[in-house]
């Protein structure tokens, strides 16, 4: 990975923050290979520039919406490789097998998938690439790895170092002077010392320096940073002595020795405290923020208050990079530099202690998040979890091999709650399974709670036998006078099993008991807030609709008071259903649409499917059958994406009556055509259709459009569009979901009858 690949948005190609130097022949060869081959792997040692080359080649090879970038360092163990790929594709995780969802998504469209740093998980990555390529005939894969994937159809391209001139010799005829190692050194040196150029004898020194560094881009970039304090000749002299020493005692390949010597020398140029921080930062996966660095790396030897200045020093030496995520400044190290730091940490005898500190920091933060997840800081913690998910995966992978049950269970339980609210039921259950497979289940309250939550997850994944088995274990291990929270979750799981088996009477009784147990043992806990809503559906199935309405009204008030956005959205969906069954579909439509908007914002596909169904049912009852059919089709697609269910056949039968009525009114052919249309819609269009905003936007708009044409929020977004910000950058600036920003821009285009962002910018300029 290049030093200059700094800003990465999941699934998108990382932005290039510095100029791209050379590699014309390699880019042409990659383009040629991708034109006739479906799998191209760029191989070579660390630091040679494979990632930067892949990003540039991918950007030239396909349209932005058809290229996906997968950073495989986010998968600390083989079981998460498919999940990381699905994340990059923007696929939800509500229980579906991520490989199946990935194949279904890619099989329908052409595109280019970039697998970066495959050597981290070479075997599962190779198997995944082979499976995907077999299932998606129009897909190509461009991979980077220190070794080939070694699967059928693979074409490898060895990425060579940049060409370095022989000092004192003229360049070969036709050679591009701006394409090699010297050009890279000059470019990077002028970035740290504005206006710097090599003059006179310095030209020969730079050429010799690049040759000594074997043209390895990472080594050259590390050396170029030193022009702040040294001339090229001084850099060469100091590096030369280090390189000779390293080469004299190492037996690895010459280029590996060269890169090692450059990193060794950069290490020696750091202060003792900077070296120590470098080593300690190696335990942090992916990118990290300053607060994390202070808490994990700071101690009596390296005070936390000094960490910022030390990070700044490492930043100046290009050991640490500055990145931005969600409008926040964060930091990261390249894999090669992190690996070097990990070696140094091992030599210092601090590896175990630093990993414990990293686990303690993330574990304690997760537990605090879990405690506050049912309140007004819910959105804050969901956003935090999304930023830190790679680090959280890494500490749990280490913890499963090392830590005692107590702290590990507490952290995994809190992590599971966050994953559930983010719609990642499959990953939440993955970690529970890892724990249950690795260790015998115990009798502690934490084990019982984990078992109860695991039973509930199993139900949502439609594993009813697994849920029953776990619930039985929980009941057996719960002491009568002990913590009854785990038993409460188990009862909720049993109630959901009853609903899915078509027994709402038994479901009602079990869910009522679950609510009572959880109210006593876990008051205010976020997952517990959905239990009464499940009971509300059971009452509706029994024809006790007044009870359903009362539960919905109570839970709407309670979740709104607590700041539980997730629970409040489900409560509004239940209220919509109750009002529909009570003969007030127009009133129900408002509640359902409110819940739907929230589900879309938090990207909860299972909740979105529920809201789409109840809104569609209300539309059908207000004589809008075609709109209802479209939303029924969209809901079906969301259920398929989520791979999960909540309520079972009795609820399905209730909604089925409405669907049958719509089908009868429209006729089979028209119904299926409308439903298929809904199933093909992207999420933003679905939300606009369900909320009525799409139809409103398509209505005639007066020719004269003043500032009042847009809402205050839309005006604010139009201003940011005029400033040239992307939708992702707008979302970061306004602290909203990217999907929400997309929807606002689409609405602005519709209101202005505009066809491009440039027209929005021009309109904004005219009206300011």
N, C-alpha and C positions, 0 to 999 in steps of 0.2 A: 504494500500500500504506500502511496506517495505521501511525502510530508505535506503536500499541498491539497490533498483531498480532505477538506475540512468540514464542510457542512452537509450532513446527510439526513434526508427525510426517508423514513422507512419505505421501501419499495421503489422509491425514485432513485435515479442515478445521482450520486453525490455531486454537489456543485464543485467546480474547479476554481479554486481561489487564487491560483497563480498561473502564469503562462505555461503552455505545453511546449516542450522543447523536443524537436527531432522526431524520430520514429516514423518517418514517412513510409519507408519500405515495409516496416512491420504492419502499419495500418493498412497499406495496400494489400498485403498478404492475408491479413485477417479478413478484410472485406472479400477477397477472392475465395477464401476457405468457407466463409459463412454463406457465400453464394451457391456453393455446391455441397457443403457438409452440414450436418445438423448438430454436431458436437465438436467444438474446438476448445482445446485446453491450452492455456498459456502456462508454460512451466519455466522454472528458474529459481535461483536461490532468493532468500529474503533480501529485500532492498533493491532488487534489480528493476522494479517499476512495473510489475505485472498488473497490479490493480489500476494504476493510473492509465496504463495502456488499454486495459479492458474497458474502462469507463469511456475513454475517448472513442474507441472503436464502436462501442454499443451506441453511443450518442449519434454516430454517423450512420449506423446500420438500420435504424428503424424509427418510427414515430414515437414521440414521448409517451403516449398512452399504451404502446405495445412493448415497452421495455421495462423489465423489473429487475431490481438489484437486490441480491440476497447476501447479507454479511453473515457468514457461517460462524463467526466468533460468538454470535449470540446463542449458539447451541452448545452448552457445556457437556452434554452427553448425547449418545446416539438417538435416544428416544425422542429428542426435541428437534431433530433436524427437519422433519416434515412440518412441524408446527411453525418453525422459523420461516420456512418457505411460504407457508400459507399466510403468515403475518405479512410478508413482503407483498403478497398479492392482494392484501386487503380483505382476506376471507375471514369471516367470523368463526369463533370457536365456542359453540354452545353445546358441544357434545359430539359433533360429527367427527369421524376419523379424518384427520387433516390431509392424509395422502389422498383419500377418496375425493374430498372437496377440491383439492388442488388439481387432480386429474380432470374432474368434471369442468372446472373453470377453464383450464388451458386447452382442453379438447375442443372447445367451442370457438377458439380464436387463434389467429396467427400471432406470433410475437417472439421476443428474444428474452431469455432468462439468463441473467448473469449470476453465476455462483462464485463468490469471492472467498478466498482462503480455504479451499476444500481440504487442505492437509489437516485441518483441525479435526475433521470427522471423515476421513477419506473413504472408508468402506461404506457407511450408510449414505454418504453423498453420491458415491458411484452407483449404488443400487437405486437410489431415488432418481438420479438422472436417467438411468436406463429405463426405469418404469415409466417415467413421465414421457420420455421421447417415444416409447412404444405406443402410448395411449393418445398422444397429441401430435398428429402427423404434420401440422403446420408450424410447430414450435422448433426453435433452435436454442441451443445452450452454448454460452461462452463462459468457460470456467477458468479460474486462476488457481494454481496449486504448485507446491514445491515438488510434486510428483504426479505423473499421469493418473487419470481415473482408471485406466486399463479396462475399458469396456468396449464392446463391439461398436464400430462406426466412429470411434474417437480419432480425431486428427490433432496432433500436438504441434505446437510452435514454441520452440525454445527462445525465450526472451533474452537476448544477449545484452551485455553492458553497452553503454553509449560509446561510439568510436572516439578514440583519443589520438591526437596527432603525435607524431614523433617530434620532439623538441628540435627546433632548428631547421626542420624540413618544410618545404612548401606543401600546401594541400594538394591532393591529387586533382587532376583536371576534372571538372564537373562536380567536385565534391561540394556539399552544402556546408559552408562554414558556420551556419547558425543551427546546425542539426545535431551537434555532438556534445561531448562532455564539457568542452571549454565554454560553449554557449550556455550550458546549464549553470556552470559555476559563475559566469559573468552575470547572468540573469538574477541568480539568488543573492550574489554579493551586492549587486546594485539595489536590491530590495532592502538590505539592512544598512547600507551606506549609500543614500541616494546620490546618483550621479557617478558612482564608482565605475571605472573602466581600467582594464589592464593596459599600461603604457610602458614602452621601452623594454627593459629586462624583465618586467613583470609578466609579459606575455609568455616568455619562455618558462618562467616559474609556474605559471598557471597550467601550461601544457604539460610540464613534467609532473606537476601535482596530480592532474587528472589521470595521467598515465600510471602514476604510483597507486592511485585508487582504483585502477582497472576499469574506469568508466562506470562504476556502480553508482546510480543516481543517489541513493540514500547516503552513501559515504561522501559524495561530492557536496550534497546539500549540508551535511553536518560540518564539513570543512569550510564551506563558503560563509557560514555564520561567523566564523572567527575573524573575518576581515574588519570587524569592529575594532579589534585590538591588535591584530598582527598583519603584516604584509604577506602576500602569497609566498615569498621566499622564506619568511619565518615559519609560516604554516608548514611548508614543505620540509624544512630542516627538523622541526619538532616531530612531525609525523613520520619522517624517514627513520629516525632512531627507534620509535615505537614499532613501526612496521618490521624492521629488521629483527627486533627482539621477539616479536610475536611469531614471525615466520621461522625463526630458529628453533622454537620449542613446540610448534604445532605441526601436525601431519595432515590436516584437512586440506580440501581443495584450495587452490590459490585464491579464488575469488572469495571464498568463505573467510580465509585468513585476512584478506584485505578489508572486508567489511568489519570483521572483528577488530582489526587494528584501529580503524577509524572510530568505532564506537568506544574502544578502550581509551583512545586519546581524548574523545569528547568527555568521557567519564573523568579522566584526570584533570580536565580543565574546570570541572565543577568543584565547588567548595565541598568540604566534608559533609556539611549538612545537606547540600543539594544531592550529593551521592546517596546519602541515607534515605532522603525522601524519594529519590528515583527508585531505589530498591523497594521501599515500602509501598509505593503506588502500584507496583506490579501485581498486587493481589486484587486490584480493582478491575473488573471486567468492563470492556467497552469504555464509554465515557462516564465522567463523574463530575460532581460539583464541588465547590470549595468546602462546603460544610462537611461533606463526606470525607474529603481529604484531611480536614482538621481533626475529625473525630477518630478516624481509623489510624492515621499516621502520627498524630500528635501525642506526646507523652513527656515525661520529665527530661528525657534526652533531647527531644525535638518538640519544643513547646508549640501548642496549637496556634498561638498568636503569631508565630514565625512562619507558619506554613504558607500564607499568602505570598510573602516576599520570596520564599524559596520556589514556589510554583512559578512566580514571575521570572525568576532566574532561569529555571528550566525551560520556560517558554521562550526566553530570549536566545537560548542555546539550541532551540528546535528539538529538544528532548520531549517536551510536552506541547501539544497543539491546543489552540483555542477553537472550540466548536460552539454552535448555537443550536439549541433545541427548544421549541415552543417559546422563542423569544428570550431564553435564558442562556447565559454564558456558562459553558461547561468545558471540560478538558479531557484529553485522551492521549495515549501513547500508541505509536505504531507497534504492531505485533513484535517486530524484531527487537525494538527497544524494550518492550515489556518483558520479553523472554530474557534479555540481558539483565534487566533489573531483577528478575526472579532468581537468576543464577547468583547474583550478588547477595540477594536476601538469604539464600540458602547458605552461602559462605559465612554470612554474619550470624547464622544460627537463629534467625528471627522468623523463618517462614511460618512455622506453626503458630507462633504468637500473633503475627499479623493477620493470619487467616481467622483466628479466634476473634480478634478485634473487629475484623470486617463482618463476621457473622453476628457478633454482639450488636454492632451498630445497625445493621439492616434488620436483624431479628427484633431488637427493641423498637425500632421505628415501625416495623410491621405490626407489632403488638399495640403500639399507640394508635396506629391507623385503624386497627380492628376495633379498638375501644371507641373510637370517634366516628366510625363509619355510618352509624345510624343518625348522625346529627348534621349540623350545618357545614362541617368541614368535609362532607362526603366528596364533593367535586374535587377539592384540593387533593385528597388522598388518591382518588382515581387517576388524576393527572400525574401525581408523584409516582405512582406504581407503573404507569405507562413509560415514564422516563427511565426508571430504574430496573425494568424487568430483566435485562441481561445480567446485571449484577446480582439480583435476587436469585435467579436461576443458578448462577455460579456458586453462591454461598450455600445454597441448599444441596447442590450436588456434592460439594465438599462435606457438608454437615452429615449427609446420609452415610458417609464412609467413616466418620470420625466421632461425632458428638453423641452424648447420652440422650435418652428419650425426651427428658423434660423440656429443655430449651428448644430442641428440634421440633417437637410436636407443637409447642406454643407458636413458633414461627410459621410452621406449615398451615396451622389452622387459620391464623390471621391472613396469610397469603391466599388461602383458599377462598376466604370471604371476598377479598378484593378481586380475585379472578372471576368469581361468580357474578359480581356486580358489573365487571367489564365484559361479561358474556363469554368467558373462557372456561366453560364447564369441563370441557375435555382436558385442558391442562390442569385444572384443579384436581380432577380425579387421577390424572397421571401421577402427581406427587403423592397422593394418598396411597395409590397402588404401590409405588416405589417403597413407601414406608412399611406397608403391610407385608410386602414380599421380602423386605430386608430383615425385619425383626418380628419376634413373636408379640402378639397383642397383649398388653398388660391390663392391670386392674385399676390404674390411676384414673382420676377424673379427666385428665387430658386425653388418655387413650379412649375412654368412653365417649367423650365429645367428638373426637376424630372419627370414631366408628359411626356415631349417629349422623354426622355431616356426610360421611362417605355413603351411607345408606340413601340419604336424600339425593346426592349426586347420581347414584346408580339409578334411581327412579327417573330422574330427568333424562338420563341416557337410555331409558327404556329397558334397563337390565333389572326386571322385576325379581327374578330368583336371587340375584346378587343382593338386592336391597333387602329382601326378606331375611336372607342369611345374616347380613350385617346387623339388622335390627334385632335379631334373636341373640346374637353375641352381646350386643349392648345391654339388652334386658338382663341377660344372665350375669353380667359383670357390674351392674349398677347396685350398690348397696342401698338398702331401704332408707338409711339415714344419711346418705351421701349426697353429692352434687347430682341433681336430676336434669341438668341441661342436656347432657348427651341422650338421656332417655326421651326428652322432649323432641329432639330431632328425629330419633328413631320412630317415635309415634307419628310424627309428621310424614316420614317416609312411608310408614304402613298405611296412613290415610290416603296418600297419593297412589299407592299400589291399589287400594280399594277403588278409588276413582277410576283408575285406568283399567280395572277389571270389571267396571260397570256396576259397582255396589256403592252408590252414593250414601246410603243410610249408614253403613259401617264407616265409610270415609268421613262423614260428618262427626260421628262419635269420636273417632281416633284423632281427628284434627282439633276438635274441641279440647280433648285431653292434652294434646301437644301444646296448644296455645296456653292452657293453664300452667303446665309445667315450665314452659319457657318464660312466661310472665313472672314466675316466682324465682327462677334460677338465672335468667338472662334478660332482665328488664332493659328495653331499649336496644337490644341486639338487632343488627340489621337484617340478617337472614330470617330471624323469627317474625319480622314484620310481614312476611308473605304468607305465613301460616293461616291467619284469619281470612285472607283473601282466597286461599284455596278452599277454606270452609264455605266461603260465600258462594263459590261455584257449586259445591256439593248441595247447598240449600236450594240453589236455582234448579239443579237437576231434580230435586224432590218437589218442585213446585212452590217452595217457600220463598217467594221472590221478595216479600217484605223484609224477611231476615237478611237476604242478600243485600238489599238496598241499605239497611241499617248498618251492616258491617262495612259496606263501602263508604258511607258517610262518616262513620266513626274513624275508619282508617285514613280517609282523606284528611280529616282534621288532625289526627295524631301525627301522621307523617309530615304534614305541612308544618305543624308546630315544632317538630323535631329537626326539620331540615333534611329529611330523608327523601331525596329526589327520586331515587329508584323505587322505593315503596309507594311514593305518592303517585307515580305514573301508573303502577299496577292498580292502585286504588281507584284512579279515574277510569281505567279500563273496566273494572268491575262495576263501577257506578253506571257507566254507559250501558253495560249489559242489563243491569237491573232496571234502568229507566226504559230500555227497549221492551223488556218483558212486561213492564207495567203499563205499556201503551203510550209512552212519551218519547218517541224516537228523535224528535227534533231537539229536545233538551239533552237526550243522551248523546247526540251527535257532537255537541259542544264539549262534553266531558271526554268522549273518546278521542276527539281531535287533539285536545290538550295533552292527553296521555301519549298519543302517537308522536307528537312533536318532541316530547322529552325522550321517549325511547329512541328516536332517531338521533338525537343529540348525543346520547350516551352509547349509541351503537349497540343496543341490546336487541338482537334479531328475534329472539323468542318473544320478548315483550312486544316488539313491533308487529309480529305476526298476529298476536292476540288483538292488538289495537286495530289493525287493518280489518280483521274479521268482524269485530263489533261495530266499527264505523261502516263497513260495507252493509251489515245487517240493518243499521239505521237508515242508510241511503235507500235500501230496498223498501223499507217501510215508509219512506217519504216520497215514493214514486220516482225514484231515480235508478231503475233496474240496470241500465248499461253501466253507470258508474259503479254500482255494487258489484257487477260481474268483473269489472276490471280489478277492483280491490280484492275480490276473492282470489283471483289469479295471482295477484301480487302477494297476498298472504300465504298462499300455497308455496310460492317460491321462497319466502322467508322461513317457513317451517322446514323446507328442505335444506336451506343453508344452515339453519340452527342445529339440525340433527337432534332436536330435543322436543319433549312434550310436557305439558303441565297437567291437563285435566282429564284426558281419557275419553272413552266412547260416548258417555252420557252427554258431555258438553258438545262433542262432535255432532251428536244427533240433534241437539237444540239448534245449532247453526245450520245443520243440514236441511232442516225444514225451510229455513229462509232461502238457502241456495236452490232448493228444488222449486220454490215459488218463482225465483228470478229466472231459472232455466225455463220454466213453463211459460212465463210471460214473454221472454225474448225468443224462445225456440232454441233447440240444441245448437244449431250452427252458429247463430249470433252470440249465444252465451259463450261457447268455447272460443270463438274469435276474440271476444272482449277479454276473457280470462287469460288467453295466451298473450294478448297485448299487455296486460298487467304484469304477467310473469317475465316479460322481456324488458320492462322499464327499469332504468337505473333508480337507485334509492332516492335521489333528490326529486326525480319526477314523480315517483310513487307518493312521496310525502306531499308534494304540491297538489297532486291529484286528489289525495285523501282529504286534505284540508280545504279544498275548493280554491286554492290560490292559482292553480294552473288555468282553470276555466275563467277566473276573474282576470288573469293577466292576458288571456287571449281575446278578451272582449275588446270592442272598439275603444281606442284611446284618443282623446282630443288631439288635434294636430299641434296645438300650442302646448308645450309641456314646460311648465315652470318648475322652480325648486320644490314647490308643494306637491309635485307629482310623486315624489318619493317620501317615504317615512323618514323620521330623523335617523334611524339606524341605517337605512339604505343610503341616505345622503352621506353619512359618515363613510360607508363602504365605497361609494362612488368616488369620494375624495381620495381614498387609498388606491383605488384602481387608477385614477388619474396620475398618482405618484409613481405608477409602474409596479406596484406590489402584486405578487401572485396571490392566489386564494389561500395558500398555506401561510404566507407571510401576513396576510390580512387576519387570518385566524389567530396567529401568534400575537399580533399587535393588540387585538381586541379581546384576547383570552376567551375565544369561543371555539367550538369544534370546527374542524376544517369543512366537514359536511355542511354545517350551518352557513359558513362563508360561501360555499359553492351555491347553495340554495338562494342566498340573498343576491348574488351576482346574476343568477338565472332570472330571478324576479325583476331585477333592474333592467336587464336586456329586454324582457317582455314588456315592461311598463313603458320603456322608451322606444319600443319597436326598433331596437338596435340589433345589429348582427355581429358586433365585435366589441372588444374592450376599448379599442381606439375610439369608437363612437361614444362610449360612455365618457371617456376622458374629454372628448371634444364638447359634449353636452355639459359636463361639469364646468369646464372653463368658461363657456358662454354664460352660465348662470351664477358665476361668482363675481 
